[in-house]
Amino acid sequence: MLTKSVEVTDGGNSKNSGAINVSKNIIIDGNGHTLKAADNYVSAGSTAGSVHMINIVNGAKVTVKDITIDGNNLSKHGVNVYDSQADLDKVTIKNCNGYAVVSNSSKLEVTDITTDGSNSWGGINVDNKTRSEERRVGKECRSRWSPY
């Protein structure tokens, strides 16, 4: 559980990884705080917009709740879910160079999620590169929709 708002950098992580990489089951409780890309988010040798804020991989089952994720126009996607499961509840995602959320070959459930149109590619992208999975959207989903 976050006890205050936090700024992160890409940590020199490679393209399409995350500032925060999650590969185990966990609950990320923002407790009403913000996870923001720091002004120095991009490390030497990295490219702006190539590293996600939160990257969920390797079959992890993750809940992200009660948090604002601000990519500060420096991160790629706010939350990237690949071959895993994510439940997003009371999450606001803004200022990302890609989508707010990408779900690829994953199980995704969103409830009370907000994207404000400041994510360059759109709100939520659901893709099936390897298999079909279930997606559920709760009643309180506010997002700029992009079909691509």
C-alpha positions as CSV (number, residue, x, y, z in Angstrom):
1,M,0.0,0.0,0.0
2,L,1.3,3.4,-0.9
3,T,1.6,5.8,1.9
4,K,2.4,8.8,-0.3
5,S,2.6,9.7,-4.0
6,V,5.7,8.3,-5.7
7,E,7.8,9.2,-8.7
8,V,9.6,6.5,-10.7
9,T,12.2,6.3,-13.5
10,D,12.4,3.6,-16.2
11,G,15.4,2.2,-14.2
12,G,17.3,1.6,-17.4
13,N,14.8,-1.2,-18.3
14,S,14.6,-2.3,-21.8
15,K,11.9,-1.4,-24.4
16,N,8.5,-2.9,-23.6
17,S,9.4,-3.7,-20.0
18,G,8.2,-1.5,-17.1
19,A,9.4,0.9,-14.5
20,I,7.6,-1.6,-12.2
21,N,7.7,-5.2,-13.5
22,V,5.3,-7.6,-11.8
23,S,5.7,-11.3,-12.3
24,K,4.1,-12.6,-9.1
25,N,0.6,-12.4,-7.6
26,I,0.3,-9.1,-5.7
27,I,-2.1,-6.3,-4.8
28,I,-0.9,-2.8,-5.6
29,D,-3.0,-0.5,-3.4
30,G,-2.4,3.1,-4.2
31,N,-4.4,4.3,-1.2
32,G,-5.5,7.3,-3.2
33,H,-2.0,8.4,-4.2
34,T,-0.3,8.9,-7.5
35,L,2.4,6.9,-9.3
36,K,4.1,9.4,-11.6
37,A,6.9,9.2,-14.2
38,A,9.6,11.5,-12.8
39,D,10.9,14.3,-15.0
40,N,14.1,12.2,-15.4
41,Y,12.1,9.0,-16.2
42,V,14.0,8.2,-19.3
43,S,17.5,6.8,-18.6
44,A,20.5,7.4,-20.8
45,G,20.3,5.1,-23.8
46,S,16.5,4.7,-23.4
47,T,13.9,6.2,-25.6
48,A,10.9,8.2,-24.3
49,G,7.7,6.3,-24.7
50,S,9.3,2.8,-24.7
51,V,8.9,1.7,-21.1
52,H,5.5,1.1,-19.4
53,M,4.7,2.4,-16.0
54,I,3.4,-1.0,-14.7
55,N,4.2,-4.2,-16.7
56,I,2.4,-7.4,-15.6
57,V,3.8,-10.6,-17.0
58,N,4.5,-14.3,-16.6
59,G,1.0,-15.4,-15.6
60,A,0.9,-13.1,-12.6
61,K,-2.6,-12.3,-11.0
62,V,-2.5,-8.7,-10.0
63,T,-4.9,-6.2,-8.6
64,V,-4.2,-2.5,-9.1
65,K,-6.6,-0.3,-7.1
66,D,-7.2,3.2,-5.8
67,I,-4.4,4.9,-7.7
68,T,-3.6,7.5,-10.3
69,I,-0.9,6.6,-12.8
70,D,0.6,9.6,-14.6
71,G,3.0,8.8,-17.4
72,N,4.1,12.5,-17.6
73,N,4.2,12.1,-21.4
74,L,7.4,10.0,-20.9
75,S,6.1,6.4,-20.4
76,K,4.7,4.0,-23.0
77,H,1.5,2.4,-21.6
78,G,0.2,3.1,-18.1
79,V,-0.5,-0.6,-17.4
80,N,0.6,-3.4,-19.8
81,V,-0.7,-6.9,-19.1
82,Y,0.8,-9.7,-21.1
83,D,-0.2,-13.4,-20.6
84,S,-1.4,-12.6,-17.1
85,Q,-4.5,-11.5,-15.2
86,A,-5.2,-8.0,-14.0
87,D,-8.1,-6.4,-12.0
88,L,-8.1,-2.6,-12.2
89,D,-10.4,-0.9,-9.7
90,K,-10.7,2.9,-9.1
91,V,-7.7,3.6,-11.3
92,T,-7.1,6.8,-13.3
93,I,-4.4,6.7,-16.0
94,K,-3.2,9.8,-17.9
95,N,-0.4,11.3,-19.9
96,C,1.0,8.1,-21.5
97,N,2.6,8.0,-24.9
98,G,0.7,4.8,-25.7
99,Y,-2.6,3.5,-24.3
100,A,-3.7,3.8,-20.7
101,V,-4.1,0.0,-20.6
102,V,-3.0,-2.8,-22.9
103,S,-4.2,-6.4,-22.3
104,N,-2.5,-8.9,-24.6
105,S,-3.4,-12.6,-24.3
106,S,-4.6,-11.8,-20.8
107,K,-7.6,-11.8,-18.5
108,L,-8.6,-8.2,-17.7
109,E,-11.3,-6.8,-15.5
110,V,-11.8,-3.1,-15.1
111,T,-14.1,-1.3,-12.7
112,D,-14.3,2.5,-12.2
113,I,-11.4,3.3,-14.5
114,T,-10.8,6.7,-16.0
115,T,-8.6,7.8,-18.9
116,D,-8.9,11.5,-19.7
117,G,-8.0,11.5,-23.4
118,S,-4.3,12.5,-22.7
119,N,-3.0,9.0,-23.5
120,S,-1.7,9.4,-27.1
121,W,-3.1,6.1,-28.5
122,G,-6.3,5.9,-26.5
123,G,-7.9,4.3,-23.5
124,I,-7.9,0.5,-23.4
125,N,-6.4,-1.8,-26.1
126,V,-7.4,-5.5,-25.9
127,D,-5.4,-7.8,-28.2
128,N,-5.1,-11.5,-28.6
129,K,-1.7,-12.4,-30.0
130,T,-1.7,-16.0,-28.7
131,R,-5.2,-17.0,-27.4
132,S,-8.6,-15.8,-26.5
133,E,-9.4,-14.7,-23.0
134,E,-12.2,-13.1,-21.1
135,R,-12.6,-9.3,-20.7
136,R,-15.1,-7.7,-18.4
137,V,-15.8,-4.0,-18.0
138,G,-17.7,-2.8,-15.0
139,K,-20.5,-0.2,-15.0
140,E,-18.2,2.8,-14.2
141,C,-15.7,2.8,-17.1
142,R,-14.9,6.2,-18.6
143,S,-12.4,6.1,-21.4
144,R,-11.8,7.6,-24.8
145,W,-12.5,4.6,-27.0
146,S,-10.1,3.6,-29.8
147,P,-10.9,0.5,-31.9
148,Y,-7.3,0.0,-33.0
